[in-house]
């Protein structure tokens, strides 16, 4: 479960439950090398394969998936034919392609 600091902010859950873990996970699925970035408990329906299709819908929170999965065939189909998992975001954003501990923004301090 994520750390909820107040009604508006959920702390990213790194080390297995954050979308920052997706690149390592996809590499692991495709090559079997390294370790999966995501928690192995989230990957029980996933094994080695030749192709990975990742649908990453930015700003489409889990609450919207839960609300609309029975209403829209696309959402219900991916739930039945794939793996749908609740992940947290990361900070700073993914635009630089680095995890937060690699960003090295001067004077950026994290307090939890």
Contact map, one row per residue, 1 for C-alpha under 8 A:
1110000000001000000000000000000000000000000000000000000000000000000000000000000000000000000000000000000000000000
1111000001111000000000000000000000000000000000000000000000000000000000000000000000000001000000000000000000000000
1111100001111000000000000000000000000000000000000000000000000000000000000000000000000000000000000000000000000000
0111111011100000000000000000000000000000000000000000000000000000000000000000000000000000000000000000000000000000
0011111111100000000000000000000000000000000000000000000000000000000000000000000000000000000000000000000000000000
0001111111000000000000000000000000000000000000000000000000000000000000000000000000000000000000000000000000000000
0001111110000000000000000000000000000000000000000000000000000000000000000000000000000000000000000000000000000000
0000111111000000000000000000000000000000000000000000000000000000000000000000000000000000000000000000000000000000
0001111111100000000000000000000000000000000000000000000000000000000000000000000000000000000000000000000000000000
0111110111110000000000000000000000000000000000000000000000000000000000000000000000000001000000000000000000000000
0111100011111000000000000000000000000000000000000000000000000000000000000000000000000001000000000000000000000000
0110000001111100010000000000000000000000000000000000000000000000000000000000000000000001111000000000000000000000
1110000000111111110000000000000000000000000000000000000000000000000000000000000000000011100000000000000000000000
0000000000011111110110000000000000000000000000000000000000000000000000000000000000000001010000000000000000000000
0000000000001111110010000000000000001110000000000000000000000000000000000000000000000000000000000000000000000000
0000000000001111110010000000000000001110000000000000000000000000000000000000000000000000000000000000000000000000
0000000000001111111010000000000000000110000000000000000000000000000000000000000000000111000000000000000000000000
0000000000011111111111000000000000000100000000000000000000000000000000000000000000000011110000000000000000000000
0000000000000000111111000000000000000000000000000000000000000000000000000000000000000011110000000000000000000000
0000000000000100011111100000000000000000000000000000000000000000000000000000000000000000110001000010000000000000
0000000000000111111111111000000000011100000000000000000000000000000000000000000000000000000000000000000000000000
0000000000000000011111111100000000001100000000000000000000000000000000000000000000000000000000000000000000000000
0000000000000000000111111110000000001000000000000000000000000000000000000000000000000000000000000000000000000000
0000000000000000000011111111000001111100000000000000000000000000000000000000000000000000000000000000000000000000
0000000000000000000011111111100000111100000000000000000000000000000000000000000000000000000000000000000000000000
0000000000000000000001111111110000010000000000000001000000000000000000000000000000000000000000000000000000000000
0000000000000000000000111111111111010000000000000000000000000000000000000000000000000000000000000000000000000000
0000000000000000000000011111111111110000000000010000000000000000000000000000000000000000000000000000000000000000
0000000000000000000000001111111100010000000001111001000000000000000000000000000000000000000000000000000000000000
0000000000000000000000000111111100000000000000011111000000000000000000000000000000000000000000000000000000000000
0000000000000000000000000011111110000000000000010000000000000000000000000000000000000000000000000000000000000000
0000000000000000000000000011111111100000000000010000000000000000000000000000000000000000000000000000000000000000
0000000000000000000000000011001111100000000000000000000000000000000000000000000000000000000000000000000000000000
0000000000000000000000010011000111110000000000000000000000000000000000000000000000000000000000000000000000000000
0000000000000000000000011001000111111000000000000000000000000000000000000000000000000000000000000000000000000000
0000000000000000000010011111100001111111000000000000000000000000000000000000000000000000000000000000000000000000
0000000000000011000011111000000000111110000000000000000000000000000000000000000000000000000000000000000000000000
0000000000000011110011011000000000011111011000000000000000000000000000000000000000000000000000000000000000000000
0000000000000011100000000000000000011111111000000000000000000000000000000000000000000000000000000000000000000000
0000000000000000000000000000000000010111111100000000000000000000000000000000000000000000000000000000000000000000
0000000000000000000000000000000000000011111100000000000000000000000000000000000000000000000000000000000000000000
0000000000000000000000000000000000000111111110000000000000000000000000000000000000001000000000000000000000000000
0000000000000000000000000000000000000111111111100000000000000000000000000000000000100000000000000000000000000000
0000000000000000000000000000000000000001111111100000000000000000000000000000000000000000000000000000000000000000
0000000000000000000000000000000000000000011111100000000000000000000000000000000001100000000000000000000000000000
0000000000000000000000000000100000000000001111110000000000000000000000000000000000100000000000000000000000000000
0000000000000000000000000000100000000000001111111000000000000000000000000000000000000000000000000000000000000000
0000000000000000000000000001111100000000000001111100000000000000000000000000000000000000000000000000000000000000
0000000000000000000000000000110000000000000000111111000000000000000000000000000000000000000000000000000000000000
0000000000000000000000000000010000000000000000011111000000000000000000000000000000000000000000000000000000000000
0000000000000000000000000000010000000000000000001111100000000000000000000000000000000000000000000000000000000000
0000000000000000000000000100110000000000000000001111110000000000000000000000000000000000000000000000000000000000
0000000000000000000000000000000000000000000000000011111000000000000000000000000000000000000000000000000000000000
0000000000000000000000000000000000000000000000000001111100000000000000000000000000000000000000000000000000000000
0000000000000000000000000000000000000000000000000000111110000000000000000000000000000000000000000000000000000000
0000000000000000000000000000000000000000000000000000011111000000000000000000000000000000000000000000000000000000
0000000000000000000000000000000000000000000000000000001111110000000000000000000000000000000000000000000000000000
0000000000000000000000000000000000000000000000000000000111110000000000000000000000000000000000000000000000000000
0000000000000000000000000000000000000000000000000000000011111000000000000000000000000000000000000000000000000000
0000000000000000000000000000000000000000000000000000000011111101100000000000000000000000000000000000000000000000
0000000000000000000000000000000000000000000000000000000000111111100000000000000000000000000000000000000000000000
0000000000000000000000000000000000000000000000000000000000011111110000000000000000000100000000000000000000000000
0000000000000000000000000000000000000000000000000000000000001111111000000000000000000000000000000000000000000000
0000000000000000000000000000000000000000000000000000000000011111111100000000000000000000000000000000000000000000
0000000000000000000000000000000000000000000000000000000000011111111110000010000000000000000000000000000000000000
0000000000000000000000000000000000000000000000000000000000000111111110000000000000000000000000000000000000000000
0000000000000000000000000000000000000000000000000000000000000011111111000000000000000000000000000000000000000000
0000000000000000000000000000000000000000000000000000000000000001111111110010000000000000000000000000000000000000
0000000000000000000000000000000000000000000000000000000000000000111111111111000000000000000000000000000000000000
0000000000000000000000000000000000000000000000000000000000000000001111111011000000000000000000000000000000000000
0000000000000000000000000000000000000000000000000000000000000000000111111001000000000000000000000000000000000000
0000000000000000000000000000000000000000000000000000000000000000000111111111000000000000000000000000000000000000
0000000000000000000000000000000000000000000000000000000000000000000011111111100000000000000000000000000000000000
0000000000000000000000000000000000000000000000000000000000000000000010011111110000000000000000000000000000000000
0000000000000000000000000000000000000000000000000000000000000000100111011111111000000000000000000000000000000000
0000000000000000000000000000000000000000000000000000000000000000000011111111111100000000000000000000000000000000
0000000000000000000000000000000000000000000000000000000000000000000000001111111111000000000000000000000000000000
0000000000000000000000000000000000000000000000000000000000000000000000000111111111110000000000000000000000000000
0000000000000000000000000000000000000000000000000000000000000000000000000011111111110000000000000000000000000000
0000000000000000000000000000000000000000000000000000000000000000000000000001111111100000000000000000000000000000
0000000000000000000000000000000000000000000000000000000000000000000000000000111111100000000000000000000000000000
0000000000000000000000000000000000000000000010000000000000000000000000000000111111110000000000000000000000000000
0000000000000000000000000000000000000000001011000000000000000000000000000000011111111000000000000000000000000000
0000000000000000000000000000000000000000000000000000000000000000000000000000011001111100000000000000000000000000
0000000000000000000000000000000000000000010000000000000000000000000000000000000000111110000000000000000000000000
0000000000000000100000000000000000000000000000000000000000000100000000000000000000011111000000000000000000000000
0000000000001000111000000000000000000000000000000000000000000000000000000000000000001111100000000000000000000000
0100000001111100111000000000000000000000000000000000000000000000000000000000000000000111110000000000000000000000
0000000000011000011100000000000000000000000000000000000000000000000000000000000000000011111000000000000000000000
0000000000010100011100000000000000000000000000000000000000000000000000000000000000000001111111000011000000000000
0000000000010000000000000000000000000000000000000000000000000000000000000000000000000000111111000001000000000000
0000000000000000000000000000000000000000000000000000000000000000000000000000000000000000011111000011001000000000
0000000000000000000000000000000000000000000000000000000000000000000000000000000000000000011111110000000000000000
0000000000000000000100000000000000000000000000000000000000000000000000000000000000000000011111111110000000000000
0000000000000000000000000000000000000000000000000000000000000000000000000000000000000000000011111000000000000000
0000000000000000000000000000000000000000000000000000000000000000000000000000000000000000000011111100000000000000
0000000000000000000000000000000000000000000000000000000000000000000000000000000000000000000001111110000000000000
0000000000000000000000000000000000000000000000000000000000000000000000000000000000000000000001011111111000000000
0000000000000000000100000000000000000000000000000000000000000000000000000000000000000000010101001111111000000000
0000000000000000000000000000000000000000000000000000000000000000000000000000000000000000011100000111111100000000
0000000000000000000000000000000000000000000000000000000000000000000000000000000000000000000000000111111100000000
0000000000000000000000000000000000000000000000000000000000000000000000000000000000000000000000000111111100000000
0000000000000000000000000000000000000000000000000000000000000000000000000000000000000000000100000111111110000000
0000000000000000000000000000000000000000000000000000000000000000000000000000000000000000000000000001111111010000
0000000000000000000000000000000000000000000000000000000000000000000000000000000000000000000000000000001111110000
0000000000000000000000000000000000000000000000000000000000000000000000000000000000000000000000000000000111110000
0000000000000000000000000000000000000000000000000000000000000000000000000000000000000000000000000000000011111000
0000000000000000000000000000000000000000000000000000000000000000000000000000000000000000000000000000000111111100
0000000000000000000000000000000000000000000000000000000000000000000000000000000000000000000000000000000000111110
0000000000000000000000000000000000000000000000000000000000000000000000000000000000000000000000000000000000011111
0000000000000000000000000000000000000000000000000000000000000000000000000000000000000000000000000000000000001111
0000000000000000000000000000000000000000000000000000000000000000000000000000000000000000000000000000000000000111
